[in-house]
Amino acid sequence: MEINEFLIDDIFEISGQGIIVTGRVLSGRVKSGMKTNVSGQEVLLKKIETFKGTLELAETDEMVGLLLGGASKKNLVRGETLIFN
């Protein structure tokens, strides 16, 4: 089974949108609709953004921004790795 890891570089809160984390896909792939767990709370990956626009899928070594639904900025830390499934 492939591990889908994302390393957080920065964290932003956008009013009316949610939390955006920027960083790099360390391994595997992340795609809209995947879920992760942050401090015991399920978080949904709503959207993947790059400078070129919106993506459905990001693969290993790609630098992207992830819009997370159900996340709290206080529970995310720069340097943290998120595991998506």
Long-range contacts (C-beta under 8 A, 24 or more apart in sequence): 2-27, 2-28, 2-29, 3-27, 3-28, 3-83, 4-28, 4-29, 4-30, 4-34, 4-83, 4-84, 4-85, 5-81, 5-82, 5-83, 5-84, 6-30, 6-66, 6-81, 6-82, 6-84, 7-79, 7-80, 7-81, 8-76, 8-77, 8-78, 8-79, 8-80, 8-81, 8-82, 9-78, 10-78, 11-73, 11-76, 11-77, 11-78, 13-73, 14-67, 17-67, 18-46, 18-67, 18-68, 18-69, 18-70, 18-71, 19-67, 19-68, 19-71, 19-72, 19-73, 19-76, 20-49, 20-65, 20-66, 20-67, 20-68, 21-65, 21-66, 21-68, 21-76, 21-82, 22-63, 22-64, 22-65, 22-66, 23-63, 23-64, 23-66, 24-61, 24-62, 24-63, 24-64, 25-58, 25-59, 25-60, 25-61, 25-62, 25-64, 26-60, 26-81, 27-60, 28-59, 28-60, 28-84, 29-57, 29-58, 29-59, 29-60, 30-57, 30-58, 30-64, 30-66, 30-84, 31-56, 31-57, 31-58, 32-56, 32-57, 34-84, 34-85, 35-84, 35-85, 36-68, 36-82, 36-83, 36-84, 36-85, 37-83, 38-68, 38-71, 38-72, 38-75, 38-76, 38-82, 39-72, 39-75, 41-70, 41-71, 41-72, 41-75, 42-70, 43-68, 43-69, 43-70, 43-71, 44-68, 44-69, 44-70, 45-69, 45-84
